[in-house]
Amino acid sequence: MDLELKGKKALVTGGTRGIGGAIAERLAREGADVAICSRTPAAVEAMTAALEAHGGKVYGEAVNATDGPALREFAANAIGALGGVDIVVHNVSGWGGLDEAAWRQTFEVDVLGAVRLVEATIESLKASGSGSVIFIASTAAVDAFRGPRSYNALKAALIAHANSLSQEYAKDGVRFNCVSPGPIFHKDGPWDNVKKNDPAMYESVRARVPMGRMGAPEEVANAVAFLASPAAAYITGTNVIVDGGFTSRVQF
Ligand SMILES: NC(=O)c1ccc[n+]([C@@H]2O[C@H](COP(=O)([O-])OP(=O)(O)OC[C@H]3O[C@@H](n4cnc5c(N)ncnc54)[C@H](OP(=O)(O)O)[C@@H]3O)[C@@H](O)[C@H]2O)c1
């Protein structure tokens, strides 16, 4: 299936490794021009070089997504470097915890980060004629998981906000969707850390996945590439769960 992504201009936050890295790679492999950011300059440089090998335009910048003005500036710089934007993927997360500092961190990165990115890109997305915005949420937003952490509730807020935005901007040709991964394993990623530090916990979660394994970042990237593409032109306001059956509730 040709996703018709060639020549599309995409911005991915946290695109140097893990799920964001796989999304950036997938979009670049499909022929899209791609802008990425992360906090680590060397990682941005390495990923930028890797993406350039696919032949499209690439823009990379070291940005901490907790810094609102810097995130907006990255979006403006990316639009300038690529000559517009058709696809925005808000992938970076502040993760979460139980105390007030954790709630603030998750709110700042996951929720306010999404608000700022949309504000900074919406005029270019409207001009695109086929704008597509994807927020990376989590199955922790829709199913009980590891206690009352900021992560679960604020990923749920992200899904609700995507829905509101989808209603507001459908008339302008801009679609808003979420992709919610279940447990996704990648080297040095969150589940690799759990595997190293708490193998019993890792094993209990892996065993709960009906497919018997954790997912791969590329499996999330495939869903994102589809939603980003004209092949998903009539899909807006939805939350696509990519979890090997981990979420057992009926998906109405
Ligand atoms: N892995 C899973 O099992 C899983 C499950 C459900 C949902 N998700 C969601 O999927 C997304 C990606 O997860 P992941 O496992 O790929 O995460 P990850 O391995 O921690 O990678 C995160 C990426 O974001 C960058 N980043 C982190 N904090 C940043 C900040 N403050 N500013 C700018 N860049 C930042 C990282 O680079 P630097 O460290 O260099 O900044 C890296 O490129 C997140 O939204 C997460 O909540 C993941």
The ligand as an SDF file (V2000), in Angstrom:
LIG
                    3D

 48 52  0  0  0  0  0  0  0  0999 V2000
    7.8450    2.4610   25.7860 N   0  0  0  0  0  0  0  0  0  0  0  0
    6.6100    2.1180   26.1020 C   0  0  0  0  0  0  0  0  0  0  0  0
    6.3470    0.9900   26.5260 O   0  0  0  0  0  0  0  0  0  0  0  0
    5.4800    3.0940   25.9560 C   0  0  0  0  0  0  0  0  0  0  0  0
    4.1840    2.6550   26.2480 C   0  0  0  0  0  0  0  0  0  0  0  0
    3.1270    3.5430   26.1350 C   0  0  0  0  0  0  0  0  0  0  0  0
    3.3500    4.8360   25.7050 C   0  0  0  0  0  0  0  0  0  0  0  0
    4.6240    5.2400   25.4270 N   0  0  0  0  0  0  0  0  0  0  0  0
    4.8170    6.6210   24.9920 C   0  0  0  0  0  0  0  0  0  0  0  0
    5.5780    6.6480   23.7960 O   0  0  0  0  0  0  0  0  0  0  0  0
    6.4010    7.8160   23.7680 C   0  0  0  0  0  0  0  0  0  0  0  0
    7.8500    7.4310   23.5470 C   0  0  0  0  0  0  0  0  0  0  0  0
    8.2440    6.4560   24.4640 O   0  0  0  0  0  0  0  0  0  0  0  0
    9.6920    5.7950   24.3810 P   0  0  0  0  0  0  0  0  0  0  0  0
    9.6180    4.5130   25.1260 O   0  0  0  0  0  0  0  0  0  0  0  0
   10.1930    5.7790   22.9820 O   0  0  0  0  0  0  0  0  0  0  0  0
   10.5340    6.8630   25.2510 O   0  0  0  0  0  0  0  0  0  0  0  0
   12.1110    7.0560   25.4350 P   0  0  0  0  0  0  0  0  0  0  0  0
   12.8330    5.8060   25.1090 O   0  0  0  0  0  0  0  0  0  0  0  0
   12.2600    7.6390   26.7790 O   0  0  0  0  0  0  0  0  0  0  0  0
   12.4850    8.1170   24.2950 O   0  0  0  0  0  0  0  0  0  0  0  0
   12.0220    9.3970   24.4130 C   0  0  0  0  0  0  0  0  0  0  0  0
   12.5680   10.3080   23.3040 C   0  0  0  0  0  0  0  0  0  0  0  0
   12.2060   11.6420   23.6850 O   0  0  0  0  0  0  0  0  0  0  0  0
   13.3910   12.4240   23.9860 C   0  0  0  0  0  0  0  0  0  0  0  0
   13.0660   13.2220   25.1650 N   0  0  0  0  0  0  0  0  0  0  0  0
   12.7850   12.7800   26.4100 C   0  0  0  0  0  0  0  0  0  0  0  0
   12.5030   13.8220   27.2120 N   0  0  0  0  0  0  0  0  0  0  0  0
   12.6090   14.9460   26.4480 C   0  0  0  0  0  0  0  0  0  0  0  0
   12.4270   16.3370   26.7020 C   0  0  0  0  0  0  0  0  0  0  0  0
   12.0920   16.8030   27.9180 N   0  0  0  0  0  0  0  0  0  0  0  0
   12.5970   17.2040   25.6750 N   0  0  0  0  0  0  0  0  0  0  0  0
   12.9310   16.7770   24.4410 C   0  0  0  0  0  0  0  0  0  0  0  0
   13.1170   15.4730   24.1440 N   0  0  0  0  0  0  0  0  0  0  0  0
   12.9610   14.5700   25.1420 C   0  0  0  0  0  0  0  0  0  0  0  0
   14.4910   11.3970   24.1800 C   0  0  0  0  0  0  0  0  0  0  0  0
   15.7800   11.9100   23.8920 O   0  0  0  0  0  0  0  0  0  0  0  0
   16.6700   12.6780   25.0220 P   0  0  0  0  0  0  0  0  0  0  0  0
   16.6910   11.8050   26.2410 O   0  0  0  0  0  0  0  0  0  0  0  0
   17.9940   12.8280   24.3630 O   0  0  0  0  0  0  0  0  0  0  0  0
   16.0010   13.9890   25.2710 O   0  0  0  0  0  0  0  0  0  0  0  0
   14.0720   10.3310   23.1650 C   0  0  0  0  0  0  0  0  0  0  0  0
   14.4100   10.7460   21.8410 O   0  0  0  0  0  0  0  0  0  0  0  0
    6.1200    8.5530   25.0890 C   0  0  0  0  0  0  0  0  0  0  0  0
    5.1170    9.5120   24.9050 O   0  0  0  0  0  0  0  0  0  0  0  0
    5.6040    7.4500   25.9910 C   0  0  0  0  0  0  0  0  0  0  0  0
    4.7730    7.9300   27.0290 O   0  0  0  0  0  0  0  0  0  0  0  0
    5.6870    4.4120   25.5480 C   0  0  0  0  0  0  0  0  0  0  0  0
  1  2  1  0
  2  3  2  0
  2  4  1  0
  4  5  1  0
  4 48  2  0
  5  6  2  0
  6  7  1  0
  7  8  2  0
  8  9  1  0
  8 48  1  0
  9 10  1  0
  9 46  1  0
 10 11  1  0
 11 12  1  0
 11 44  1  0
 12 13  1  0
 13 14  1  0
 14 15  2  0
 14 16  1  0
 14 17  1  0
 17 18  1  0
 18 19  2  0
 18 20  1  0
 18 21  1  0
 21 22  1  0
 22 23  1  0
 23 24  1  0
 23 42  1  0
 24 25  1  0
 25 26  1  0
 25 36  1  0
 26 27  1  0
 26 35  1  0
 27 28  2  0
 28 29  1  0
 29 30  1  0
 29 35  2  0
 30 31  1  0
 30 32  2  0
 32 33  1  0
 33 34  2  0
 34 35  1  0
 36 37  1  0
 36 42  1  0
 37 38  1  0
 38 39  2  0
 38 40  1  0
 38 41  1  0
 42 43  1  0
 44 45  1  0
 44 46  1  0
 46 47  1  0
M  CHG  2   8   1  16  -1
M  END
$$$$
